[in-house]
Amino acid sequence: KPDAMLEKRFWSKLPQIMCYRIPAELNAEAAADIFSRDIDTIDMLDIAFPGMGEDGHTASLFPGSNALLDNRSVVPVFDSP
C-alpha cells in the first residue's frame, strides 16, 4: 500500500511533520471539500506527492475542463480523459 510505504520509509524519518492527504477513497466533491479545509489553513507546502492517473498524468488540467474556471483552492475534477 503506497501510504504505508511512505510512512515507513519517509514520514517516520522526519521530525514534527504535518501531513495533509487528499481522501481519494471518497467521491471527488467530498474529497476536495475535506482537503480544502486542511490546505486553506497553511501558508505553503514544503513537499507534495501528487497522485498519478491511470494514463500516467499527474496534476493535469485538461483543455475545456470546467475545473479551469473554478477559483477554489481545491477543485474536484470530473470526466477527465
Jmol script that loads the backbone (N, CA, C; Angstrom):
load data "model"
ATOM      1  N   LYS A   1       0.845  -1.174   0.000  1.00  0.00           N
ATOM      2  CA  LYS A   1       0.000   0.000   0.000  1.00  0.00           C
ATOM      3  C   LYS A   1       0.896   1.245   0.000  1.00  0.00           C
ATOM      4  N   PRO A   2       0.681   2.185  -0.924  1.00  0.00           N
ATOM      5  CA  PRO A   2       1.560   3.360  -1.031  1.00  0.00           C
ATOM      6  C   PRO A   2       1.654   4.187   0.242  1.00  0.00           C
ATOM      7  N   ASP A   3       0.535   4.417   0.947  1.00  0.00           N
ATOM      8  CA  ASP A   3       0.581   5.207   2.174  1.00  0.00           C
ATOM      9  C   ASP A   3       1.471   4.551   3.217  1.00  0.00           C
ATOM     10  N   ALA A   4       1.380   3.247   3.344  1.00  0.00           N
ATOM     11  CA  ALA A   4       2.189   2.521   4.316  1.00  0.00           C
ATOM     12  C   ALA A   4       3.664   2.593   3.947  1.00  0.00           C
ATOM     13  N   MET A   5       3.974   2.503   2.676  1.00  0.00           N
ATOM     14  CA  MET A   5       5.360   2.584   2.233  1.00  0.00           C
ATOM     15  C   MET A   5       5.953   3.964   2.529  1.00  0.00           C
ATOM     16  N   LEU A   6       5.205   5.032   2.221  1.00  0.00           N
ATOM     17  CA  LEU A   6       5.680   6.383   2.525  1.00  0.00           C
ATOM     18  C   LEU A   6       5.861   6.577   4.026  1.00  0.00           C
ATOM     19  N   GLU A   7       4.938   6.063   4.809  1.00  0.00           N
ATOM     20  CA  GLU A   7       5.043   6.194   6.264  1.00  0.00           C
ATOM     21  C   GLU A   7       6.303   5.511   6.776  1.00  0.00           C
ATOM     22  N   LYS A   8       6.535   4.297   6.332  1.00  0.00           N
ATOM     23  CA  LYS A   8       7.670   3.519   6.826  1.00  0.00           C
ATOM     24  C   LYS A   8       9.012   4.086   6.360  1.00  0.00           C
ATOM     25  N   ARG A   9       9.097   4.465   5.098  1.00  0.00           N
ATOM     26  CA  ARG A   9      10.378   4.863   4.509  1.00  0.00           C
ATOM     27  C   ARG A   9      10.649   6.367   4.516  1.00  0.00           C
ATOM     28  N   PHE A  10       9.606   7.200   4.723  1.00  0.00           N
ATOM     29  CA  PHE A  10       9.824   8.632   4.596  1.00  0.00           C
ATOM     30  C   PHE A  10       9.296   9.416   5.791  1.00  0.00           C
ATOM     31  N   TRP A  11       7.962   9.434   5.971  1.00  0.00           N
ATOM     32  CA  TRP A  11       7.377  10.280   7.006  1.00  0.00           C
ATOM     33  C   TRP A  11       7.904   9.954   8.398  1.00  0.00           C
ATOM     34  N   SER A  12       8.091   8.689   8.721  1.00  0.00           N
ATOM     35  CA  SER A  12       8.561   8.306  10.059  1.00  0.00           C
ATOM     36  C   SER A  12       9.980   8.781  10.332  1.00  0.00           C
ATOM     37  N   LYS A  13      10.719   9.149   9.314  1.00  0.00           N
ATOM     38  CA  LYS A  13      12.101   9.619   9.471  1.00  0.00           C
ATOM     39  C   LYS A  13      12.187  11.127   9.714  1.00  0.00           C
ATOM     40  N   LEU A  14      11.089  11.853   9.515  1.00  0.00           N
ATOM     41  CA  LEU A  14      11.096  13.305   9.643  1.00  0.00           C
ATOM     42  C   LEU A  14      10.542  13.742  10.999  1.00  0.00           C
ATOM     43  N   PRO A  15      11.179  14.751  11.610  1.00  0.00           N
ATOM     44  CA  PRO A  15      10.676  15.232  12.902  1.00  0.00           C
ATOM     45  C   PRO A  15       9.493  16.179  12.741  1.00  0.00           C
ATOM     46  N   GLN A  16       8.523  16.070  13.628  1.00  0.00           N
ATOM     47  CA  GLN A  16       7.430  17.039  13.736  1.00  0.00           C
ATOM     48  C   GLN A  16       6.851  17.488  12.392  1.00  0.00           C
ATOM     49  N   ILE A  17       6.353  16.588  11.630  1.00  0.00           N
ATOM     50  CA  ILE A  17       5.833  16.940  10.302  1.00  0.00           C
ATOM     51  C   ILE A  17       4.308  16.926  10.288  1.00  0.00           C
ATOM     52  N   MET A  18       3.752  17.835   9.538  1.00  0.00           N
ATOM     53  CA  MET A  18       2.315  17.862   9.316  1.00  0.00           C
ATOM     54  C   MET A  18       2.067  17.301   7.922  1.00  0.00           C
ATOM     55  N   CYS A  19       1.224  16.331   7.850  1.00  0.00           N
ATOM     56  CA  CYS A  19       0.932  15.678   6.577  1.00  0.00           C
ATOM     57  C   CYS A  19      -0.533  15.894   6.236  1.00  0.00           C
ATOM     58  N   TYR A  20      -0.795  16.401   5.044  1.00  0.00           N
ATOM     59  CA  TYR A  20      -2.156  16.625   4.569  1.00  0.00           C
ATOM     60  C   TYR A  20      -2.376  15.733   3.360  1.00  0.00           C
ATOM     61  N   ARG A  21      -3.335  14.853   3.425  1.00  0.00           N
ATOM     62  CA  ARG A  21      -3.592  13.960   2.302  1.00  0.00           C
ATOM     63  C   ARG A  21      -5.002  14.161   1.777  1.00  0.00           C
ATOM     64  N   ILE A  22      -5.150  13.937   0.499  1.00  0.00           N
ATOM     65  CA  ILE A  22      -6.468  14.002  -0.126  1.00  0.00           C
ATOM     66  C   ILE A  22      -7.146  12.652   0.103  1.00  0.00           C
ATOM     67  N   PRO A  23      -8.332  12.639   0.697  1.00  0.00           N
ATOM     68  CA  PRO A  23      -9.011  11.372   0.942  1.00  0.00           C
ATOM     69  C   PRO A  23      -9.633  10.827  -0.353  1.00  0.00           C
ATOM     70  N   ALA A  24      -8.779  10.317  -1.213  1.00  0.00           N
ATOM     71  CA  ALA A  24      -9.183   9.880  -2.552  1.00  0.00           C
ATOM     72  C   ALA A  24     -10.188   8.735  -2.539  1.00  0.00           C
ATOM     73  N   GLU A  25     -10.316   8.059  -1.409  1.00  0.00           N
ATOM     74  CA  GLU A  25     -11.284   6.965  -1.338  1.00  0.00           C
ATOM     75  C   GLU A  25     -12.728   7.486  -1.324  1.00  0.00           C
ATOM     76  N   LEU A  26     -12.900   8.782  -1.092  1.00  0.00           N
ATOM     77  CA  LEU A  26     -14.223   9.408  -1.137  1.00  0.00           C
ATOM     78  C   LEU A  26     -14.527   9.864  -2.556  1.00  0.00           C
ATOM     79  N   ASN A  27     -15.730  10.352  -2.791  1.00  0.00           N
ATOM     80  CA  ASN A  27     -16.017  10.906  -4.111  1.00  0.00           C
ATOM     81  C   ASN A  27     -15.275  12.231  -4.269  1.00  0.00           C
ATOM     82  N   ALA A  28     -15.132  12.701  -5.493  1.00  0.00           N
ATOM     83  CA  ALA A  28     -14.299  13.867  -5.791  1.00  0.00           C
ATOM     84  C   ALA A  28     -14.741  15.119  -5.039  1.00  0.00           C
ATOM     85  N   GLU A  29     -16.041  15.367  -4.977  1.00  0.00           N
ATOM     86  CA  GLU A  29     -16.545  16.568  -4.304  1.00  0.00           C
ATOM     87  C   GLU A  29     -16.257  16.531  -2.807  1.00  0.00           C
ATOM     88  N   ALA A  30     -16.515  15.399  -2.160  1.00  0.00           N
ATOM     89  CA  ALA A  30     -16.268  15.267  -0.719  1.00  0.00           C
ATOM     90  C   ALA A  30     -14.774  15.362  -0.409  1.00  0.00           C
ATOM     91  N   ALA A  31     -13.951  14.704  -1.219  1.00  0.00           N
ATOM     92  CA  ALA A  31     -12.504  14.741  -1.005  1.00  0.00           C
ATOM     93  C   ALA A  31     -11.967  16.162  -1.146  1.00  0.00           C
ATOM     94  N   ALA A  32     -12.423  16.890  -2.159  1.00  0.00           N
ATOM     95  CA  ALA A  32     -11.981  18.270  -2.362  1.00  0.00           C
ATOM     96  C   ALA A  32     -12.420  19.153  -1.204  1.00  0.00           C
ATOM     97  N   ASP A  33     -13.631  18.954  -0.713  1.00  0.00           N
ATOM     98  CA  ASP A  33     -14.130  19.754   0.401  1.00  0.00           C
ATOM     99  C   ASP A  33     -13.301  19.533   1.657  1.00  0.00           C
ATOM    100  N   ILE A  34     -13.039  18.286   1.979  1.00  0.00           N
ATOM    101  CA  ILE A  34     -12.243  17.958   3.171  1.00  0.00           C
ATOM    102  C   ILE A  34     -10.823  18.480   3.032  1.00  0.00           C
ATOM    103  N   PHE A  35     -10.200  18.239   1.896  1.00  0.00           N
ATOM    104  CA  PHE A  35      -8.820  18.666   1.697  1.00  0.00           C
ATOM    105  C   PHE A  35      -8.695  20.184   1.695  1.00  0.00           C
ATOM    106  N   SER A  36      -9.679  20.888   1.151  1.00  0.00           N
ATOM    107  CA  SER A  36      -9.608  22.353   1.120  1.00  0.00           C
ATOM    108  C   SER A  36      -9.625  22.932   2.530  1.00  0.00           C
ATOM    109  N   ARG A  37     -10.351  22.299   3.447  1.00  0.00           N
ATOM    110  CA  ARG A  37     -10.363  22.780   4.835  1.00  0.00           C
ATOM    111  C   ARG A  37      -8.981  22.679   5.460  1.00  0.00           C
ATOM    112  N   ASP A  38      -8.233  21.642   5.119  1.00  0.00           N
ATOM    113  CA  ASP A  38      -6.858  21.499   5.617  1.00  0.00           C
ATOM    114  C   ASP A  38      -5.919  22.492   4.929  1.00  0.00           C
ATOM    115  N   ILE A  39      -5.944  22.490   3.629  1.00  0.00           N
ATOM    116  CA  ILE A  39      -4.973  23.244   2.845  1.00  0.00           C
ATOM    117  C   ILE A  39      -5.150  24.752   2.998  1.00  0.00           C
ATOM    118  N   ASP A  40      -6.375  25.200   3.245  1.00  0.00           N
ATOM    119  CA  ASP A  40      -6.615  26.634   3.409  1.00  0.00           C
ATOM    120  C   ASP A  40      -6.083  27.182   4.730  1.00  0.00           C
ATOM    121  N   THR A  41      -5.656  26.311   5.644  1.00  0.00           N
ATOM    122  CA  THR A  41      -5.144  26.757   6.938  1.00  0.00           C
ATOM    123  C   THR A  41      -3.622  26.923   6.953  1.00  0.00           C
ATOM    124  N   ILE A  42      -2.944  26.559   5.871  1.00  0.00           N
ATOM    125  CA  ILE A  42      -1.481  26.659   5.855  1.00  0.00           C
ATOM    126  C   ILE A  42      -1.017  27.667   4.817  1.00  0.00           C
ATOM    127  N   ASP A  43       0.191  28.193   5.010  1.00  0.00           N
ATOM    128  CA  ASP A  43       0.731  29.207   4.102  1.00  0.00           C
ATOM    129  C   ASP A  43       1.431  28.613   2.885  1.00  0.00           C
ATOM    130  N   MET A  44       2.133  27.494   3.079  1.00  0.00           N
ATOM    131  CA  MET A  44       2.852  26.894   1.959  1.00  0.00           C
ATOM    132  C   MET A  44       3.130  25.423   2.238  1.00  0.00           C
ATOM    133  N   LEU A  45       3.415  24.712   1.162  1.00  0.00           N
ATOM    134  CA  LEU A  45       3.797  23.301   1.258  1.00  0.00           C
ATOM    135  C   LEU A  45       5.297  23.191   1.047  1.00  0.00           C
ATOM    136  N   ASP A  46       5.943  22.347   1.824  1.00  0.00           N
ATOM    137  CA  ASP A  46       7.367  22.109   1.632  1.00  0.00           C
ATOM    138  C   ASP A  46       7.605  21.044   0.570  1.00  0.00           C
ATOM    139  N   ILE A  47       6.706  20.069   0.524  1.00  0.00           N
ATOM    140  CA  ILE A  47       6.853  18.974  -0.436  1.00  0.00           C
ATOM    141  C   ILE A  47       5.460  18.436  -0.755  1.00  0.00           C
ATOM    142  N   ALA A  48       5.282  17.973  -1.973  1.00  0.00           N
ATOM    143  CA  ALA A  48       3.997  17.404  -2.377  1.00  0.00           C
ATOM    144  C   ALA A  48       4.236  16.113  -3.147  1.00  0.00           C
ATOM    145  N   PHE A  49       3.425  15.137  -2.877  1.00  0.00           N
ATOM    146  CA  PHE A  49       3.443  13.884  -3.610  1.00  0.00           C
ATOM    147  C   PHE A  49       2.141  13.778  -4.390  1.00  0.00           C
ATOM    148  N   PRO A  50       2.141  14.199  -5.660  1.00  0.00           N
ATOM    149  CA  PRO A  50       0.890  14.122  -6.431  1.00  0.00           C
ATOM    150  C   PRO A  50       0.570  12.672  -6.787  1.00  0.00           C
ATOM    151  N   GLY A  51      -0.712  12.409  -6.918  1.00  0.00           N
ATOM    152  CA  GLY A  51      -1.135  11.090  -7.375  1.00  0.00           C
ATOM    153  C   GLY A  51      -0.894  10.952  -8.862  1.00  0.00           C
ATOM    154  N   MET A  52      -1.121   9.776  -9.386  1.00  0.00           N
ATOM    155  CA  MET A  52      -0.916   9.532 -10.805  1.00  0.00           C
ATOM    156  C   MET A  52      -2.167   8.909 -11.405  1.00  0.00           C
ATOM    157  N   GLY A  53      -2.617   9.477 -12.528  1.00  0.00           N
ATOM    158  CA  GLY A  53      -3.778   8.934 -13.224  1.00  0.00           C
ATOM    159  C   GLY A  53      -3.455   7.628 -13.915  1.00  0.00           C
ATOM    160  N   GLU A  54      -4.477   6.934 -14.335  1.00  0.00           N
ATOM    161  CA  GLU A  54      -4.294   5.631 -14.982  1.00  0.00           C
ATOM    162  C   GLU A  54      -3.419   5.708 -16.224  1.00  0.00           C
ATOM    163  N   ASP A  55      -3.435   6.865 -16.908  1.00  0.00           N
ATOM    164  CA  ASP A  55      -2.615   7.007 -18.114  1.00  0.00           C
ATOM    165  C   ASP A  55      -1.263   7.650 -17.827  1.00  0.00           C
ATOM    166  N   GLY A  56      -0.924   7.844 -16.552  1.00  0.00           N
ATOM    167  CA  GLY A  56       0.376   8.380 -16.181  1.00  0.00           C
ATOM    168  C   GLY A  56       0.405   9.878 -15.930  1.00  0.00           C
ATOM    169  N   HIS A  57      -0.717  10.579 -16.100  1.00  0.00           N
ATOM    170  CA  HIS A  57      -0.696  12.031 -15.869  1.00  0.00           C
ATOM    171  C   HIS A  57      -0.699  12.319 -14.362  1.00  0.00           C
ATOM    172  N   THR A  58      -0.105  13.460 -13.990  1.00  0.00           N
ATOM    173  CA  THR A  58      -0.132  13.917 -12.607  1.00  0.00           C
ATOM    174  C   THR A  58      -0.571  15.373 -12.574  1.00  0.00           C
ATOM    175  N   ALA A  59      -1.518  15.687 -11.718  1.00  0.00           N
ATOM    176  CA  ALA A  59      -1.999  17.054 -11.508  1.00  0.00           C
ATOM    177  C   ALA A  59      -2.297  17.765 -12.824  1.00  0.00           C
ATOM    178  N   SER A  60      -2.895  17.085 -13.743  1.00  0.00           N
ATOM    179  CA  SER A  60      -3.156  17.643 -15.070  1.00  0.00           C
ATOM    180  C   SER A  60      -4.448  18.438 -15.110  1.00  0.00           C
ATOM    181  N   LEU A  61      -4.433  19.544 -15.816  1.00  0.00           N
ATOM    182  CA  LEU A  61      -5.633  20.318 -16.118  1.00  0.00           C
ATOM    183  C   LEU A  61      -5.862  20.187 -17.614  1.00  0.00           C
ATOM    184  N   PHE A  62      -7.004  19.671 -17.983  1.00  0.00           N
ATOM    185  CA  PHE A  62      -7.272  19.362 -19.377  1.00  0.00           C
ATOM    186  C   PHE A  62      -8.006  20.509 -20.069  1.00  0.00           C
ATOM    187  N   PRO A  63      -7.624  20.840 -21.297  1.00  0.00           N
ATOM    188  CA  PRO A  63      -8.288  21.921 -22.038  1.00  0.00           C
ATOM    189  C   PRO A  63      -9.805  21.695 -22.088  1.00  0.00           C
ATOM    190  N   GLY A  64     -10.557  22.784 -21.892  1.00  0.00           N
ATOM    191  CA  GLY A  64     -12.008  22.698 -21.948  1.00  0.00           C
ATOM    192  C   GLY A  64     -12.669  22.238 -20.657  1.00  0.00           C
ATOM    193  N   SER A  65     -11.884  21.889 -19.661  1.00  0.00           N
ATOM    194  CA  SER A  65     -12.444  21.410 -18.401  1.00  0.00           C
ATOM    195  C   SER A  65     -13.076  22.557 -17.622  1.00  0.00           C
ATOM    196  N   ASN A  66     -14.242  22.317 -17.033  1.00  0.00           N
ATOM    197  CA  ASN A  66     -14.878  23.312 -16.166  1.00  0.00           C
ATOM    198  C   ASN A  66     -14.024  23.628 -14.945  1.00  0.00           C
ATOM    199  N   ALA A  67     -13.142  22.708 -14.548  1.00  0.00           N
ATOM    200  CA  ALA A  67     -12.272  22.939 -13.394  1.00  0.00           C
ATOM    201  C   ALA A  67     -11.367  24.148 -13.607  1.00  0.00           C
ATOM    202  N   LEU A  68     -11.053  24.470 -14.844  1.00  0.00           N
ATOM    203  CA  LEU A  68     -10.195  25.614 -15.137  1.00  0.00           C
ATOM    204  C   LEU A  68     -10.864  26.945 -14.799  1.00  0.00           C
ATOM    205  N   LEU A  69     -12.182  26.945 -14.697  1.00  0.00           N
ATOM    206  CA  LEU A  69     -12.926  28.164 -14.404  1.00  0.00           C
ATOM    207  C   LEU A  69     -13.238  28.314 -12.910  1.00  0.00           C
ATOM    208  N   ASP A  70     -12.875  27.333 -12.127  1.00  0.00           N
ATOM    209  CA  ASP A  70     -13.180  27.302 -10.700  1.00  0.00           C
ATOM    210  C   ASP A  70     -12.063  27.995  -9.915  1.00  0.00           C
ATOM    211  N   ASN A  71     -12.414  28.906  -9.026  1.00  0.00           N
ATOM    212  CA  ASN A  71     -11.420  29.669  -8.271  1.00  0.00           C
ATOM    213  C   ASN A  71     -11.141  29.133  -6.869  1.00  0.00           C
ATOM    214  N   ARG A  72     -11.748  28.017  -6.510  1.00  0.00           N
ATOM    215  CA  ARG A  72     -11.489  27.464  -5.179  1.00  0.00           C
ATOM    216  C   ARG A  72     -10.051  26.966  -5.082  1.00  0.00           C
ATOM    217  N   SER A  73      -9.536  26.862  -3.867  1.00  0.00           N
ATOM    218  CA  SER A  73      -8.162  26.387  -3.676  1.00  0.00           C
ATOM    219  C   SER A  73      -8.011  24.908  -4.015  1.00  0.00           C
ATOM    220  N   VAL A  74      -9.078  24.152  -3.849  1.00  0.00           N
ATOM    221  CA  VAL A  74      -9.091  22.728  -4.195  1.00  0.00           C
ATOM    222  C   VAL A  74     -10.333  22.492  -5.041  1.00  0.00           C
ATOM    223  N   VAL A  75     -10.142  21.913  -6.215  1.00  0.00           N
ATOM    224  CA  VAL A  75     -11.227  21.771  -7.181  1.00  0.00           C
ATOM    225  C   VAL A  75     -11.419  20.301  -7.549  1.00  0.00           C
ATOM    226  N   PRO A  76     -12.622  19.769  -7.381  1.00  0.00           N
ATOM    227  CA  PRO A  76     -12.863  18.402  -7.842  1.00  0.00           C
ATOM    228  C   PRO A  76     -12.931  18.392  -9.371  1.00  0.00           C
ATOM    229  N   VAL A  77     -12.402  17.353  -9.952  1.00  0.00           N
ATOM    230  CA  VAL A  77     -12.397  17.241 -11.418  1.00  0.00           C
ATOM    231  C   VAL A  77     -13.220  16.029 -11.811  1.00  0.00           C
ATOM    232  N   PHE A  78     -14.112  16.239 -12.748  1.00  0.00           N
ATOM    233  CA  PHE A  78     -14.976  15.161 -13.232  1.00  0.00           C
ATOM    234  C   PHE A  78     -14.755  14.959 -14.714  1.00  0.00           C
ATOM    235  N   ASP A  79     -14.988  13.777 -15.204  1.00  0.00           N
ATOM    236  CA  ASP A  79     -14.930  13.456 -16.629  1.00  0.00           C
ATOM    237  C   ASP A  79     -13.623  13.868 -17.301  1.00  0.00           C
ATOM    238  N   SER A  80     -12.513  13.686 -16.595  1.00  0.00           N
ATOM    239  CA  SER A  80     -11.224  13.956 -17.239  1.00  0.00           C
ATOM    240  C   SER A  80     -10.864  12.743 -18.097  1.00  0.00           C
ATOM    241  N   PRO A  81     -10.161  12.992 -19.190  1.00  0.00           N
ATOM    242  CA  PRO A  81      -9.811  11.864 -20.063  1.00  0.00           C
ATOM    243  C   PRO A  81      -8.863  10.873 -19.403  1.00  0.00           C
TER     244      PRO A  81
END
end "model"
wireframe off; spacefill off
backbone 0.3
color backbone group
